[in-house]
Amino acid sequence: MEILDISKLLSENTYPGRGIILGRSADGTKNIIAYFIMGRSENSRNRIFEVDGEGIKTKAFDESKLTDPSLIIYSPVKVINKTTIVTNGDQTDTIFDYMVNGDTFENALRTRTFEPDPPNFTPRISGIIDNGGYKLSILKSSCGNENSAQRFFYEYSQPQNGIGHFIHTYKCDGSPIPSFEGEPEMIYLDKDIDELTELLWNNLNEQNKVSLFVRYIDIKSNNTETRIVNKNK
């Protein structure tokens, strides 16, 4: 698979929707997580990321403008011991609950399906990462059929230094918005946390970007560095 330039992937796509990046730093010492959200409606754009313990949650920037919180207010990131969960919806809680009870990422997601937002049927994208590697998943409808769910799982048990994988909800903008297709995209991760944060934020579409979370986790010490960027300030 070709290794792609994340700045090019983002700058050439006005609406990838919500996106997850997982991977390993170039020097092999850190696990890398990035998660961003975008929005086209006022309700979707009226959000910020806020620290919530070891994870984060989405929150309405202006509570008076919040209309339907069901698919936009959730905890994108939670941590269990040395495993970090990142998703684009409330399936974070499902994965967390299953794993706390000794069950698996995959079994948790087999109880879930895509979002109930016709005609888009937004995919649910999810990932976990620890010192053993990382996994990604996408749950999406089959050709826009609300009664047919497809569940895909991708496991990367021997991460390569300086390489990550990127999955996003939408292939591109549209009406209805087409779901992501194919395997997660392989990308270079050869920058420090501030450089990567700046690169991602600057290449997300200015009109549609909302919030960005980036975390580097030291593999030996489990110490973390986190950056959060919110368009609404």
MARBA-3410 file (N, C-alpha, C, O; in Angstrom, 1 decimal):
233
0.8,-1.2,0.0,0.0,0.0,0.0,0.9,1.2,0.0,1.9,1.3,0.7 ~ 0.5,2.2,-0.8,1.2,3.5,-0.9,1.1,4.3,0.4,0.1,4.3,1.0 ~ 2.2,4.8,0.9,2.2,5.7,2.0,1.9,7.1,1.6,2.6,7.7,0.7 ~ 0.9,7.7,2.2,0.3,9.0,1.7,0.7,10.1,2.6,1.1,9.9,3.7 ~ 0.6,11.3,2.0,0.8,12.6,2.8,-0.5,13.1,3.4,-1.4,13.4,2.6
-0.6,13.1,4.7,-1.8,13.5,5.3,-2.2,14.9,5.0,-3.4,15.2,4.9 ~ -1.2,15.8,4.8,-1.6,17.2,4.5,-2.3,17.2,3.1,-3.2,18.0,3.0 ~ -1.9,16.4,2.2,-2.5,16.4,0.9,-3.9,15.8,1.0,-4.8,16.2,0.3 ~ -4.0,14.7,1.7,-5.3,14.0,1.9,-6.4,15.0,2.5,-7.5,15.0,2.0 ~ -5.9,15.8,3.4,-6.9,16.7,4.1,-7.2,17.9,3.2,-8.3,18.4,3.1
-6.1,18.5,2.7,-6.3,19.8,1.9,-7.1,19.6,0.6,-7.7,20.5,0.2 ~ -7.1,18.4,0.1,-7.8,18.1,-1.1,-9.2,17.5,-0.9,-9.9,17.2,-1.8 ~ -9.6,17.5,0.4,-11.0,16.9,0.7,-11.7,17.9,1.6,-11.3,18.1,2.8 ~ -12.7,18.6,1.1,-13.4,19.6,1.9,-14.2,19.0,3.0,-14.5,19.7,4.0 ~ -14.5,17.7,3.0,-15.4,17.2,4.0,-15.1,15.7,4.2,-16.0,14.9,3.8
-14.0,15.3,4.9,-13.8,13.9,5.3,-14.7,13.6,6.6,-14.7,12.4,6.9 ~ -15.3,14.6,7.2,-16.2,14.4,8.3,-15.4,14.3,9.6,-14.8,15.3,10.0 ~ -15.5,13.2,10.3,-14.7,12.9,11.5,-13.6,11.9,11.1,-13.8,11.0,10.4 ~ -12.4,12.1,11.7,-11.3,11.3,11.3,-10.5,10.8,12.5,-10.3,11.6,13.5 ~ -9.9,9.6,12.4,-9.1,9.0,13.4,-7.7,8.7,12.8,-7.7,8.1,11.7
-6.6,9.0,13.5,-5.3,8.6,13.1,-4.7,7.9,14.2,-4.7,8.4,15.4 ~ -4.1,6.7,14.0,-3.4,6.0,15.0,-2.0,5.6,14.4,-2.0,5.2,13.2 ~ -1.0,5.6,15.2,0.3,5.1,14.6,1.4,5.2,15.6,1.2,5.4,16.8 ~ 2.7,5.2,15.1,3.9,5.1,16.0,4.8,6.3,15.5,4.9,6.5,14.3 ~ 5.5,6.9,16.5,6.4,8.0,16.1,7.6,7.5,15.3,7.9,6.3,15.3
8.3,8.4,14.7,9.4,8.0,13.8,10.6,7.4,14.6,11.3,6.6,14.1 ~ 10.7,7.8,15.9,11.8,7.2,16.7,11.4,6.0,17.4,12.2,5.4,18.2 ~ 10.1,5.6,17.3,9.6,4.3,17.9,9.3,4.4,19.3,9.1,3.4,20.0 ~ 9.3,5.6,19.9,9.2,5.7,21.4,7.8,6.1,21.8,7.4,6.0,23.0 ~ 6.9,6.5,20.9,5.6,7.0,21.3,4.5,6.5,20.4,4.7,6.3,19.2
3.4,6.2,21.0,2.1,6.0,20.2,1.4,7.3,20.0,1.5,8.2,20.8 ~ 0.8,7.4,18.8,0.2,8.7,18.3,-1.3,8.5,18.1,-1.7,7.5,17.5 ~ -2.0,9.4,18.6,-3.5,9.4,18.4,-3.9,10.8,17.9,-3.4,11.8,18.4 ~ -4.7,10.9,16.9,-5.3,12.2,16.5,-6.8,11.9,16.1,-7.1,10.9,15.5 ~ -7.6,12.9,16.5,-9.0,12.8,16.2,-9.6,14.2,15.9,-9.3,15.1,16.7
-10.3,14.3,14.8,-10.9,15.6,14.5,-12.3,15.5,14.2,-12.8,14.4,13.8 ~ -13.1,16.6,14.4,-14.5,16.7,14.0,-14.7,17.9,13.1,-14.0,18.9,13.2 ~ -15.6,17.7,12.1,-16.0,18.8,11.2,-17.5,18.9,11.3,-18.2,18.1,11.9 ~ -18.1,19.9,10.7,-19.5,20.1,10.7,-20.0,21.0,9.5,-19.2,21.9,9.1 ~ -21.2,20.7,9.0,-21.8,21.5,8.0,-23.0,22.3,8.5,-23.3,23.4,8.0
-23.6,21.8,9.6,-24.8,22.5,10.1,-24.3,23.3,11.3,-23.3,23.1,11.9 ~ -25.2,24.3,11.7,-24.9,25.1,12.9,-24.7,24.2,14.1,-23.9,24.5,15.0 ~ -25.6,23.2,14.3,-25.6,22.4,15.4,-24.2,21.6,15.5,-23.7,21.5,16.6 ~ -23.8,21.1,14.4,-22.5,20.4,14.4,-21.3,21.3,14.6,-20.3,20.8,15.3 ~ -21.4,22.5,14.1,-20.3,23.4,14.3,-20.2,24.0,15.7,-19.2,24.6,16.1
-21.3,23.9,16.4,-21.4,24.6,17.7,-20.8,23.6,18.8,-21.5,23.3,19.8 ~ -19.5,23.2,18.6,-18.9,22.3,19.6,-17.5,22.6,19.9,-16.8,23.3,19.1 ~ -17.0,22.1,21.0,-15.6,22.2,21.4,-15.2,20.9,22.0,-16.1,20.1,22.5 ~ -13.9,20.6,22.0,-13.4,19.5,22.8,-13.0,20.0,24.2,-12.5,21.1,24.3 ~ -13.3,19.2,25.2,-13.0,19.6,26.6,-12.3,18.4,27.3,-12.8,17.3,27.1
-11.3,18.6,28.1,-10.7,17.5,28.8,-11.6,16.9,29.8,-12.4,17.7,30.5 ~ -11.6,15.6,29.9,-12.5,14.9,30.8,-11.7,13.8,31.4,-11.7,12.7,30.9 ~ -11.1,14.0,32.6,-10.2,13.0,33.2,-9.0,12.7,32.2,-8.3,13.6,31.8 ~ -8.8,11.4,31.9,-7.7,11.1,31.0,-8.2,11.2,29.5,-7.3,11.1,28.6 ~ -9.5,11.4,29.3,-10.0,11.5,28.0,-10.5,12.9,27.6,-10.1,13.9,28.2
-11.4,13.0,26.7,-12.1,14.2,26.3,-13.5,14.0,26.1,-14.0,12.8,25.9 ~ -14.3,15.1,26.1,-15.7,15.0,25.7,-16.0,16.2,24.8,-15.3,17.2,24.8 ~ -17.1,16.0,24.0,-17.6,17.1,23.2,-18.6,17.9,24.0,-19.2,17.3,24.9 ~ -18.6,19.2,23.8,-19.5,20.1,24.5,-20.0,21.2,23.6,-19.3,21.6,22.7 ~ -21.2,21.6,23.8,-21.8,22.7,23.1,-21.0,24.0,23.4,-20.8,24.3,24.6
-20.6,24.7,22.4,-19.9,26.0,22.7,-20.9,27.0,23.2,-20.6,27.7,24.2 ~ -22.0,27.1,22.5,-23.1,28.0,23.0,-24.3,27.1,23.3,-25.0,26.7,22.4 ~ -24.6,26.9,24.6,-25.7,26.0,25.0,-27.0,26.5,24.4,-27.9,25.6,24.2 ~ -27.2,27.8,24.2,-28.5,28.3,23.8,-28.8,27.9,22.3,-29.9,27.9,21.9 ~ -27.7,27.5,21.6,-27.9,27.1,20.2,-27.9,25.6,19.9,-28.1,25.1,18.8
-27.8,24.8,21.0,-27.8,23.4,20.9,-29.2,22.9,20.7,-30.1,23.2,21.4 ~ -29.4,22.1,19.6,-30.7,21.6,19.2,-30.8,20.1,19.6,-31.5,19.7,20.5 ~ -30.2,19.3,18.8,-30.2,17.8,19.0,-28.9,17.3,19.4,-27.9,17.3,18.6 ~ -28.7,17.0,20.7,-27.4,16.5,21.2,-27.1,15.1,20.9,-26.0,14.6,21.2 ~ -28.0,14.3,20.4,-27.9,12.8,20.4,-26.7,12.3,19.7,-26.1,11.3,20.1
-26.3,12.9,18.6,-25.2,12.4,17.8,-24.0,13.3,17.8,-23.0,13.0,17.2 ~ -24.0,14.4,18.6,-22.9,15.3,18.6,-22.2,15.5,19.9,-21.1,16.0,20.0 ~ -22.9,15.1,21.0,-22.4,15.2,22.4,-22.0,13.8,22.8,-22.9,12.9,23.0 ~ -20.7,13.5,23.1,-20.3,12.2,23.5,-18.8,12.3,24.0,-18.2,13.4,24.0 ~ -18.3,11.2,24.4,-16.9,11.1,24.8,-16.0,10.5,23.7,-16.1,9.2,23.6
-15.3,11.2,22.9,-14.5,10.6,21.9,-13.3,9.8,22.4,-12.9,8.8,21.7 ~ -12.8,10.1,23.6,-11.6,9.4,24.0,-11.8,9.0,25.5,-12.1,9.8,26.4 ~ -11.5,7.7,25.8,-11.4,7.2,27.1,-10.2,6.3,27.3,-9.7,5.8,26.3 ~ -9.7,6.1,28.5,-8.5,5.3,28.7,-8.8,4.2,29.8,-9.4,4.5,30.8 ~ -8.3,3.0,29.4,-8.4,1.9,30.4,-6.9,1.4,30.6,-6.3,0.9,29.7
-6.4,1.6,31.7,-5.0,1.3,32.0,-4.1,1.9,30.9,-3.9,3.1,30.9 ~ -3.5,1.0,30.1,-2.6,1.5,29.0,-3.2,1.5,27.7,-2.5,1.6,26.6 ~ -4.5,1.3,27.6,-5.2,1.3,26.3,-6.1,2.5,26.2,-6.8,2.9,27.1 ~ -5.9,3.2,25.1,-6.7,4.4,24.8,-7.8,4.0,23.7,-7.4,3.5,22.7 ~ -9.0,4.4,24.0,-10.1,4.2,23.0,-10.4,5.6,22.4,-10.5,6.6,23.1
-10.6,5.6,21.1,-11.0,6.8,20.4,-12.1,6.5,19.3,-11.9,5.6,18.5 ~ -13.2,7.2,19.4,-14.3,6.9,18.4,-15.0,8.2,18.1,-14.7,9.3,18.6 ~ -15.9,8.1,17.1,-16.7,9.3,16.7,-18.1,9.3,17.3,-19.0,10.0,16.7 ~ -18.4,8.6,18.4,-19.7,8.6,18.9,-19.8,7.9,20.3,-18.8,7.6,20.9 ~ -21.0,7.6,20.7,-21.2,7.0,22.0,-20.8,5.5,22.1,-20.9,4.9,23.1
-20.3,5.0,20.9,-19.7,3.6,21.0,-18.5,3.6,21.8,-18.0,2.5,22.2 ~ -17.9,4.8,22.1,-16.7,4.8,23.1,-17.2,4.1,24.4,-16.4,3.3,24.9 ~ -18.3,4.5,24.8,-18.8,3.9,26.1,-19.0,2.4,26.0,-18.8,1.7,26.9 ~ -19.6,2.0,24.9,-19.8,0.5,24.7,-18.5,-0.2,24.7,-18.4,-1.3,25.4 ~ -17.5,0.3,24.0,-16.1,-0.4,24.0,-15.5,-0.4,25.4,-15.0,-1.4,25.8
-15.6,0.8,26.1,-15.1,0.9,27.4,-15.7,-0.2,28.4,-15.0,-0.9,29.1 ~ -17.0,-0.2,28.3,-17.8,-1.2,29.2,-17.4,-2.6,28.9,-17.2,-3.4,29.9 ~ -17.3,-3.0,27.7,-16.9,-4.3,27.3,-15.5,-4.6,27.8,-15.3,-5.7,28.3 ~ -14.6,-3.8,27.5,-13.2,-4.0,27.9,-13.0,-4.0,29.4,-12.1,-4.8,29.9 ~ -13.7,-3.2,30.1,-13.6,-3.2,31.6,-14.0,-4.6,32.1,-13.4,-5.1,33.1
-14.9,-5.2,31.4,-15.4,-6.5,31.8,-14.7,-7.7,31.2,-15.1,-8.8,31.2 ~ -13.5,-7.4,30.6,-12.7,-8.4,30.0,-13.0,-8.9,28.6,-12.5,-9.9,28.1 ~ -14.0,-8.2,28.0,-14.4,-8.6,26.6,-13.6,-7.8,25.6,-12.7,-7.0,26.0 ~ -13.9,-7.9,24.3,-13.1,-7.3,23.3,-13.7,-6.1,22.6,-14.9,-5.9,22.6 ~ -12.8,-5.4,21.9,-13.1,-4.3,21.0,-14.1,-4.8,20.0,-15.1,-4.1,19.7
-13.8,-5.9,19.4,-14.6,-6.4,18.3,-16.0,-6.8,18.7,-17.0,-6.4,18.1 ~ -16.1,-7.5,19.9,-17.4,-7.9,20.4,-18.3,-6.7,20.7,-19.5,-6.7,20.5 ~ -17.7,-5.7,21.3,-18.4,-4.5,21.6,-19.0,-3.9,20.4,-20.2,-3.5,20.4 ~ -18.3,-3.8,19.3,-18.8,-3.1,18.1,-19.7,-4.0,17.3,-20.5,-3.5,16.5 ~ -19.8,-5.3,17.6,-20.8,-6.1,16.9,-22.1,-5.9,17.5,-23.1,-6.3,16.9
-22.2,-5.2,18.6,-23.5,-4.8,19.1,-24.0,-3.4,18.6,-25.1,-3.0,18.9 ~ -23.2,-2.8,17.8,-23.5,-1.4,17.3,-23.6,-1.4,15.8,-23.2,-2.4,15.1 ~ -24.2,-0.4,15.3,-24.3,-0.2,13.8,-24.0,1.3,13.5,-23.6,2.1,14.4 ~ -24.2,1.7,12.3,-24.0,3.0,11.8,-25.0,4.0,12.5,-26.0,3.5,13.1 ~ -24.8,5.3,12.3,-25.6,6.3,13.0,-27.0,6.4,12.3,-27.1,6.2,11.0
-28.1,6.6,13.0,-29.4,6.7,12.4,-29.7,8.1,11.9,-30.6,8.8,12.4 ~ -29.0,8.5,10.9,-29.2,9.9,10.4,-29.4,9.8,8.8,-28.5,10.3,8.1 ~ -30.5,9.2,8.4,-30.7,9.2,7.0,-30.7,10.5,6.3,-31.1,11.5,7.0 ~ -30.3,10.7,5.1,-29.9,9.6,4.1,-28.4,9.3,4.2,-27.9,8.5,3.5 ~ -27.7,10.0,5.1,-26.2,9.8,5.2,-25.8,8.5,5.8,-24.8,7.8,5.4
-26.6,8.0,6.9,-26.2,6.9,7.7,-24.7,6.9,8.0,-23.9,6.0,7.6 ~ -24.3,7.9,8.7,-22.9,8.2,9.0,-22.2,7.0,9.6,-22.8,6.4,10.6 ~ -21.1,6.5,9.1,-20.4,5.4,9.7,-19.9,5.7,11.1,-19.6,6.9,11.4 ~ -19.8,4.7,11.9,-19.1,4.8,13.2,-17.7,4.3,13.0,-17.5,3.1,12.6 ~ -16.8,5.2,13.3,-15.3,4.8,13.2,-14.8,4.7,14.7,-15.1,5.5,15.5
-13.9,3.7,14.9,-13.4,3.5,16.3,-12.0,3.0,16.2,-11.6,2.4,15.2 ~ -11.3,3.2,17.3,-9.9,2.6,17.4,-9.5,2.4,18.8,-10.0,3.1,19.7 ~ -8.5,1.5,19.0,-7.8,1.4,20.3,-6.4,1.3,20.0,-5.9,0.8,19.0 ~ -5.6,1.8,21.0,-4.1,1.7,20.8,-3.5,1.4,22.2,-3.9,2.0,23.2 ~ -2.5,0.6,22.2,-1.6,0.3,23.4,-0.3,0.0,22.9,0.1,0.1,21.7
0.6,-0.5,23.8,2.0,-0.8,23.4,2.1,-2.0,22.5,3.2,-2.2,21.9 ~ 1.0,-2.8,22.3,1.1,-3.9,21.4,0.7,-3.6,20.0,0.8,-4.5,19.1 ~ 0.2,-2.4,19.8,-0.2,-2.0,18.5,-1.6,-1.3,18.5,-1.9,-0.7,19.5 ~ -2.3,-1.4,17.4,-3.6,-0.7,17.4,-4.6,-1.4,16.4,-4.2,-2.1,15.6 ~ -5.8,-1.0,16.6,-6.9,-1.6,15.8,-7.8,-0.4,15.4,-8.0,0.6,16.1
-8.4,-0.5,14.2,-9.4,0.4,13.7,-10.6,-0.3,13.2,-10.5,-1.5,12.8 ~ -11.7,0.3,13.2,-13.0,-0.3,12.7,-13.9,0.8,12.1,-13.8,1.9,12.5 ~ -14.7,0.3,11.2,-15.7,1.2,10.6,-17.0,0.3,10.5,-17.0,-0.8,9.9 ~ -18.1,0.9,10.9,-19.4,0.3,10.8,-20.2,1.1,9.9,-20.4,2.3,10.2 ~ -20.7,0.6,8.7,-21.4,1.4,7.8,-22.5,0.7,7.1,-22.5,-0.6,7.1
-23.4,1.4,6.5,-24.5,0.8,5.7,-24.0,0.2,4.4,-23.0,0.7,3.9 ~ -24.7,-0.7,3.9,-24.4,-1.3,2.6,-25.1,-0.5,1.5,-26.3,-0.7,1.4 ~ -24.4,0.3,0.8,-25.0,1.1,-0.3,-26.2,1.9,0.2,-27.2,2.1,-0.6 ~ -26.1,2.5,1.4,-27.1,3.3,1.9,-28.4,2.6,2.4,-29.4,3.2,2.6 ~ -28.3,1.3,2.5,-29.4,0.5,3.0,-29.5,0.5,4.5,-28.6,0.1,5.2
-30.6,1.1,5.0,-30.7,1.2,6.5,-30.8,-0.1,7.2,-30.7,-0.1,8.5 ~ -31.1,-1.2,6.5,-31.3,-2.5,7.1,-30.1,-3.4,6.9,-30.2,-4.6,7.3 ~ -29.0,-2.9,6.4,-27.9,-3.8,6.1,-26.6,-3.1,6.6,-26.1,-2.1,6.0 ~ -26.0,-3.7,7.7,-24.8,-3.1,8.3,-23.6,-3.9,7.9,-23.6,-5.1,7.8 ~ -22.5,-3.2,7.6,-21.2,-3.8,7.3,-20.2,-3.4,8.4,-20.1,-2.3,8.8
-19.5,-4.4,9.0,-18.6,-4.2,10.1,-17.2,-4.6,9.6,-17.0,-5.8,9.3 ~ -16.2,-3.7,9.6,-14.9,-3.9,9.2,-13.9,-3.7,10.3,-14.0,-2.7,11.0 ~ -12.9,-4.6,10.5,-12.0,-4.5,11.6,-10.6,-4.6,11.0,-10.3,-5.5,10.1 ~ -9.6,-3.7,11.4,-8.3,-3.7,10.9,-7.3,-3.8,12.1,-7.4,-2.9,13.0 ~ -6.4,-4.7,12.1,-5.5,-4.9,13.3,-4.0,-4.6,12.8,-3.6,-5.2,11.8
-3.3,-3.8,13.5,-1.9,-3.5,13.2,-1.1,-3.9,14.5,-0.8,-3.0,15.3 ~ -0.6,-5.1,14.5,0.0,-5.6,15.8,1.5,-5.3,15.8,2.1,-5.5,16.9 ~ 2.1,-5.0,14.7,3.5,-4.6,14.7,3.7,-3.3,14.0,4.1,-3.2,12.8 ~ 3.4,-2.2,14.7,3.4,-0.9,14.0,4.8,-0.5,13.5,5.8,-0.9,14.1 ~ 4.9,0.2,12.4,6.1,0.6,11.8,6.4,2.0,12.3,5.5,2.9,12.4
7.7,2.3,12.7,8.0,3.6,13.1,7.8,4.7,12.0,8.1,4.5,10.9 ~ 7.2,5.8,12.4,6.9,6.8,11.5,5.8,6.6,10.6,5.6,7.4,9.6 ~ 4.9,5.6,10.9,3.8,5.3,10.0,2.5,5.2,10.8,2.6,4.8,12.0 ~ 1.4,5.6,10.3,0.1,5.5,10.9,-0.9,5.2,9.9,-0.7,5.0,8.7 ~ -2.2,5.0,10.4,-3.3,4.8,9.6,-4.4,5.7,9.9,-4.7,6.1,11.0
-5.1,6.2,8.8,-6.1,7.2,8.9,-7.4,6.7,8.3,-7.5,6.2,7.2 ~ -8.5,6.8,9.1,-9.8,6.4,8.7,-10.8,7.6,9.0,-10.6,8.2,10.0 ~ -11.7,7.8,8.1,-12.6,8.9,8.3,-14.0,8.5,7.9,-14.2,7.6,7.1 ~ -15.0,9.3,8.3,-16.4,8.8,8.1,-16.8,8.9,6.6,-17.6,8.1,6.1 ~ -16.4,10.0,6.0,-16.9,10.3,4.6,-15.8,10.2,3.6,-14.7,10.6,3.8
-16.1,9.7,2.4,-15.2,9.7,1.3,-14.9,11.2,0.9,-13.7,11.5,0.6 ~ -15.9,12.0,0.8,-15.8,13.4,0.4,-17.2,14.1,0.7,-18.1,13.4,1.2 ~ -17.3,15.3,0.3,-18.6,16.0,0.5,-19.6,15.5,-0.6,-19.2,14.9,-1.6 ~ -20.9,15.7,-0.3,-21.9,15.3,-1.3,-23.3,15.3,-0.6,-23.4,15.7,0.5 ~ -24.3,14.9,-1.4,-25.6,14.9,-0.9,-26.4,13.7,-1.5,-26.8,13.8,-2.7
-26.6,12.6,-0.8,-26.1,12.3,0.5,-24.5,12.2,0.5,-23.9,12.1,-0.5 ~ -24.0,12.3,1.7,-22.5,12.3,1.8,-22.0,10.8,1.7,-22.5,9.9,2.5 ~ -21.1,10.5,0.7,-20.7,9.1,0.6,-19.8,8.7,1.7,-18.9,9.4,2.1 ~ -20.0,7.4,2.2,-19.2,6.9,3.2,-17.8,6.6,2.8,-17.5,6.3,1.6 ~ -16.9,6.5,3.7,-15.5,6.1,3.5,-15.5,4.8,2.8,-16.3,3.9,3.1
-14.5,4.6,1.9,-14.4,3.3,1.2,-13.0,2.7,1.3,-12.0,3.5,1.4 ~ -12.9,1.4,1.4,-11.6,0.8,1.4,-10.9,0.7,2.7,-11.5,1.0,3.8 ~ -9.6,0.3,2.7,-8.8,0.2,4.0,-8.4,1.5,4.5,-8.4,2.5,3.8 ~ -8.1,1.6,5.8,-7.6,2.8,6.3,-6.3,3.2,5.5,-5.6,2.4,5.1 ~ -6.2,4.5,5.3,-5.1,5.0,4.5,-3.8,5.1,5.3,-3.7,5.6,6.4
-2.7,4.6,4.7,-1.4,4.6,5.4,-0.7,6.0,5.2,-0.6,6.4,4.1 ~ -0.2,6.6,6.3,0.3,7.9,6.2,1.7,8.0,6.9,2.0,7.1,7.8 ~ 2.4,9.0,6.6,3.7,9.3,7.3,3.3,10.0,8.6,2.5,10.9,8.7 ~ 4.0,9.6,9.7,3.9,10.3,11.0,5.4,10.6,11.5,5.9,9.8,12.3 ~ 6.0,11.6,10.9,7.4,11.9,11.1,7.6,13.2,11.8,8.7,13.8,11.7
6.6,13.7,12.6,6.7,15.1,13.2,6.5,15.0,14.7,5.9,14.0,15.2 ~ 6.9,16.0,15.4,6.6,16.1,16.8,5.2,16.5,17.0,4.5,16.9,16.0 ~ 4.7,16.5,18.2,3.3,16.7,18.5,2.8,18.1,18.0,1.7,18.3,17.5 ~ 3.6,19.1,18.2,3.2,20.5,17.8,3.2,20.6,16.3,2.3,21.3,15.8 ~ 4.2,20.0,15.7,4.2,20.1,14.2,3.0,19.3,13.6,2.4,19.8,12.6
2.7,18.2,14.2,1.6,17.4,13.6,0.3,18.1,13.9,-0.6,18.2,13.0 ~ 0.1,18.7,15.1,-1.1,19.4,15.4,-1.3,20.6,14.4,-2.4,20.7,13.9 ~ -0.3,21.3,14.2,-0.3,22.5,13.2,-0.6,22.0,11.8,-1.5,22.6,11.1 ~ 0.0,20.9,11.4,-0.2,20.4,10.0,-1.6,20.0,9.8,-2.2,20.3,8.8 ~ -2.2,19.2,10.8,-3.5,18.7,10.7,-4.5,19.9,10.7,-5.4,19.9,9.8
-4.4,20.7,11.6,-5.3,21.8,11.7,-5.3,22.8,10.5,-6.4,23.2,10.0 ~ -4.1,23.1,10.0,-4.0,24.0,8.9,-4.5,23.4,7.6,-4.8,24.2,6.7 ~ -4.6,22.1,7.5,-5.0,21.5,6.3,-6.4,21.0,6.3,-7.0,20.6,5.2 ~ -7.1,21.1,7.4,-8.5,20.8,7.5,-9.3,22.0,6.8,-8.8,23.1,7.0 ~ -10.3,21.7,6.1,-11.1,22.8,5.5,-11.5,23.9,6.5,-12.1,23.6,7.5
-11.2,25.1,6.2,-11.4,26.2,7.1,-12.9,26.4,7.5,-13.2,26.7,8.6 ~ -13.7,26.2,6.5,-15.1,26.5,6.8,-15.8,25.4,7.6,-16.6,25.6,8.5 ~ -15.3,24.1,7.4,-16.0,23.0,8.1,-15.3,22.4,9.3,-15.9,21.7,10.1 ~ -14.0,22.8,9.6,-13.3,22.2,10.7,-13.9,22.8,12.0,-14.3,23.9,12.1 ~ -13.9,21.9,13.1,-14.5,22.3,14.3,-13.5,22.1,15.5,-13.2,23.1,16.2
-13.0,20.9,15.7,-12.0,20.6,16.8,-11.1,19.5,16.4,-11.3,18.7,15.6 ~ -9.9,19.6,17.1,-8.8,18.6,16.9,-8.2,18.2,18.2,-7.9,19.0,19.1 ~ -7.9,16.9,18.4,-7.3,16.3,19.5,-6.1,15.6,19.0,-6.2,14.8,18.1 ~ -4.9,15.8,19.6,-3.7,15.0,19.3,-3.0,14.6,20.6,-2.9,15.4,21.6 ~ -2.6,13.4,20.7,-1.9,12.9,21.9,-0.8,12.0,21.5,-0.9,11.1,20.6
0.4,12.2,22.2,1.5,11.3,22.1,1.7,10.6,23.4,1.7,11.3,24.5 ~ 1.9,9.3,23.4,2.0,8.5,24.6,3.3,7.8,24.6,3.6,7.0,23.7 ~ 4.2,8.1,25.6,5.5,7.5,25.7,5.3,6.0,26.1,4.6,5.6,27.0 ~ 5.9,5.1,25.2,5.7,3.7,25.4,6.2,3.1,26.7,5.7,2.2,27.3 ~ 7.4,3.6,27.1,8.0,3.1,28.3,7.3,3.7,29.6,7.0,2.9,30.5
7.1,5.0,29.7,6.6,5.6,30.9,5.1,5.7,30.9,4.5,5.9,32.0 ~ 4.5,5.6,29.8,3.0,5.9,29.6,2.7,7.4,29.9,1.5,7.7,30.0 ~ 3.7,8.2,29.9,3.4,9.7,30.1,2.8,10.2,28.8,3.1,9.7,27.7 ~ 1.9,11.2,28.9,1.2,11.7,27.7,1.5,13.2,27.5,1.6,13.9,28.4 ~ 1.4,13.6,26.2,1.4,15.0,25.8,0.1,15.1,25.0,-0.1,14.3,24.1
-0.7,16.1,25.3,-1.9,16.3,24.6,-2.1,17.7,24.1,-1.7,18.7,24.7 ~ -2.6,17.9,22.9,-3.0,19.2,22.3,-4.4,19.1,21.9,-4.9,18.2,21.3 ~ -5.2,20.2,22.2,-6.5,20.4,21.8,-6.7,21.7,21.1,-6.2,22.7,21.6 ~ -7.3,21.7,19.9,-7.5,23.0,19.2,-9.0,23.0,18.9,-9.6,22.1,18.3 ~ -9.6,24.1,19.3,-11.1,24.4,19.0,-11.2,25.6,18.2,-10.7,26.7,18.5
-12.0,25.5,17.1,-12.2,26.7,16.3,-13.0,27.7,17.1,-12.8,28.9,17.0 ~ -14.0,27.3,17.9,-14.8,28.1,18.8,-13.9,28.4,20.0,-13.6,27.5,20.7 ~ -13.7,29.7,20.3,-12.8,30.0,21.4,-13.6,31.0,22.3,-13.0,31.5,23.3
END
